[in-house]
Amino acid sequence: MTLEAWAHRYKNNLDWNHAWATSPLNIITRKLMGIQVTKPGWQKVRFAPQPATLQNASLKLPTPHGPIFVTALLAADGKHDYQITCPHAITLEMDDATAEHTQIQYV
């Protein structure tokens, strides 16, 4: 993370809310919630979430075809159940273990 300038003398209203500070959003989208583009133009997306012991999480990810919505809930058996709402123009791919616990709705 970095400030917008090297020192206050260069910019007197410094803050940590700068483009370089948004890397956690990238990590949450690609790693925690597991959405990775695998074909140019958002034609195909791989869904491989890694929520560990997180009890619940949700994500709204804007794409050129419309938003992808993902919800993850930790079930009583210790596995996560997922709900995905995805634009028709995007093909989702995932492994069989994830697919068993995922409901997909195309809009």
Secondary structure by P-SEA (a helix, b strand, c coil): cccccccccccccccccccccaaaaaaaaccccccccccccccbbbbbbcccccccbbbbbbccccbbbbbbbbccccbbbbbbbbcccbbbbbcaaaaaabbbbcc
